[in-house]
């Protein structure tokens, strides 16, 4: 007999470092042709941070994304960054990028303001131009202002940005303190079908709803969620390290099973964009948190379907049958 069930699991995940320093530093320079270069010690290990950081710089400078070049992870050229751990890059490094780009932009705004004998507050940047806020037709190209700032004013449009989350040391006696600046939240719903005769569990669909702050790049954000769900599915349903006398018995991928595209269930994602004022354009993060609720949601769905709770992952047919037998024996 096959029975279906649904389960939900929720999570929260901290961003912004810990009670120890977790800074990021960035350099940004605007070239004479209106392009920009971002220098950051952060690395893109496949999560798409090169794209997101370039988008943040482009938005702040008022130029196109394709006009930004990223120089990443070169310790001879770039300032310090703690790296991509703890899903921190968009929030921590992204804020440093925005601050560096804003500083470089401010140089060009001030040079333009001097030309007009007005305050720089009356100017803004966008679409590749610097223009008067109330008279957008009165404008100069970013390239023209970059050249003027450098060659006529002696003020090259460069900026540096540093961001360290506003945290405090934890009290050694009480454990209390401000360890993190912000949090992300999520809930996932799993739908499963369980064969009570064989113990086989078929995960039909995972619905993942995540609060990421502002999604700088919605497509990349959804891909992050889908990747996290796939990892959470593998953790909950397939991946098992077998140990015997302290030695791993399945060290090869022929024995340690990972989910493929054919194994992963249907994934439905929804982003809840609640901007955080401390992040770049309100962004927070979504990387690692996306895998946390998946396995608990699946286990809850199994319990909803057949009335037994599996407490040892991954869920296997043998474990399901054993749990069913225990219930039958107790009855």
Order of alpha helices (4+ residues) and beta strands (2+ residues): beta-beta-beta-alpha-beta-alpha-beta-beta-beta-alpha-beta-beta-beta-alpha-beta-beta-beta-alpha-alpha
